[in-house]
């Protein structure tokens, strides 16, 4: 699927201004970005992994963009465009591209908010003192290839879109909690029903036992009465 068709598919009948995250991984391109416009004014995360990009020259101005995934493409330079059009970028992934020397990264100095840069599988990582050179060139960086200047690993957290998406996630969490509460109440009701049924059965058994006891006493009294009558008849016979 080409990039424009994929973009329209990912929109899902939304307006461009409503989109905070866009994933265009593995679609087809002719080496440049097509379909994206400056109408995506609220986009914060953009992923274009493995789409055969040669250049980011057609990237529109996305002032709210925080995370840009460009790994596994064929980009070798032209990074000054990122500084001009994504001024608030904090995370940039250029792993698996054609970046060969430290000077190619110099335009990234203008990305004053850039905290994390990934260059795995780029030729530049094979240079002597690669890490020291990049941290010296880009003092705003906190993490390079997942580690800080002291070799401490970056926490596993990415910037997430703010606003409606976060609210929706929160609402879904509240709904899940409400459903769990409803289930707990239903289980309690079922337990009470079981207890009530057991009580009824015990009461019925008790009633049956009482009835059996009364019937036994009645039969005993009847037998005693019959015995008294026989004794009386015997006395009358003796008198005669």
Secondary structure in CASP SS format (residue, H / E / C, confidence):
PFRMAT SS
TARGET T0000
AUTHOR 0000-0000-0000
METHOD secondary structure of the structure
MODEL  1
X C 1.00
X E 1.00
X H 1.00
X H 1.00
X H 1.00
X H 1.00
X H 1.00
X H 1.00
X H 1.00
X H 1.00
X H 1.00
X C 1.00
X C 1.00
X C 1.00
X C 1.00
X H 1.00
X H 1.00
X H 1.00
X C 1.00
X C 1.00
X E 1.00
X E 1.00
X E 1.00
X C 1.00
X C 1.00
X C 1.00
X C 1.00
X E 1.00
X C 1.00
X C 1.00
X C 1.00
X C 1.00
X C 1.00
X C 1.00
X C 1.00
X C 1.00
X C 1.00
X C 1.00
X C 1.00
X C 1.00
X C 1.00
X C 1.00
X C 1.00
X C 1.00
X E 1.00
X E 1.00
X E 1.00
X C 1.00
X C 1.00
X C 1.00
X C 1.00
X C 1.00
X C 1.00
X C 1.00
X C 1.00
X C 1.00
X C 1.00
X C 1.00
X C 1.00
X C 1.00
X C 1.00
X C 1.00
X C 1.00
X C 1.00
X C 1.00
X C 1.00
X E 1.00
X E 1.00
X E 1.00
X C 1.00
X C 1.00
X C 1.00
X C 1.00
X C 1.00
X C 1.00
X C 1.00
X C 1.00
X C 1.00
X C 1.00
X H 1.00
X H 1.00
X H 1.00
X H 1.00
X H 1.00
X H 1.00
X C 1.00
X C 1.00
X C 1.00
X C 1.00
X C 1.00
X E 1.00
X E 1.00
X E 1.00
X C 1.00
X C 1.00
X C 1.00
X C 1.00
X C 1.00
X C 1.00
X C 1.00
X C 1.00
X H 1.00
X H 1.00
X H 1.00
X H 1.00
X H 1.00
X H 1.00
X H 1.00
X H 1.00
X H 1.00
X C 1.00
X C 1.00
X C 1.00
X C 1.00
X C 1.00
X E 1.00
X E 1.00
X E 1.00
X C 1.00
X C 1.00
X C 1.00
X C 1.00
X H 1.00
X H 1.00
X H 1.00
X H 1.00
X C 1.00
X C 1.00
X C 1.00
X H 1.00
X H 1.00
X H 1.00
X H 1.00
X H 1.00
X H 1.00
X H 1.00
X H 1.00
X C 1.00
X C 1.00
X C 1.00
X C 1.00
X C 1.00
X E 1.00
X E 1.00
X C 1.00
X C 1.00
X E 1.00
X C 1.00
X C 1.00
X C 1.00
X C 1.00
X C 1.00
X E 1.00
X C 1.00
X C 1.00
X C 1.00
X C 1.00
X C 1.00
X C 1.00
X C 1.00
X C 1.00
X C 1.00
X C 1.00
X H 1.00
X H 1.00
X H 1.00
X H 1.00
X H 1.00
X H 1.00
X H 1.00
X H 1.00
X H 1.00
X H 1.00
X H 1.00
X H 1.00
X H 1.00
X H 1.00
X H 1.00
X H 1.00
X H 1.00
X H 1.00
X H 1.00
X H 1.00
X H 1.00
X H 1.00
X H 1.00
X H 1.00
X H 1.00
X H 1.00
X H 1.00
X H 1.00
X H 1.00
X H 1.00
X H 1.00
X H 1.00
X H 1.00
X H 1.00
X H 1.00
X H 1.00
X H 1.00
X H 1.00
X H 1.00
X H 1.00
X H 1.00
X H 1.00
X H 1.00
X H 1.00
X H 1.00
X H 1.00
X H 1.00
X H 1.00
X H 1.00
X H 1.00
X H 1.00
X H 1.00
X H 1.00
X H 1.00
X H 1.00
X H 1.00
X H 1.00
X H 1.00
X H 1.00
X H 1.00
X H 1.00
X H 1.00
X H 1.00
X H 1.00
X H 1.00
X H 1.00
X H 1.00
X H 1.00
X H 1.00
X H 1.00
X H 1.00
X H 1.00
X H 1.00
X H 1.00
X H 1.00
X H 1.00
X C 1.00
END
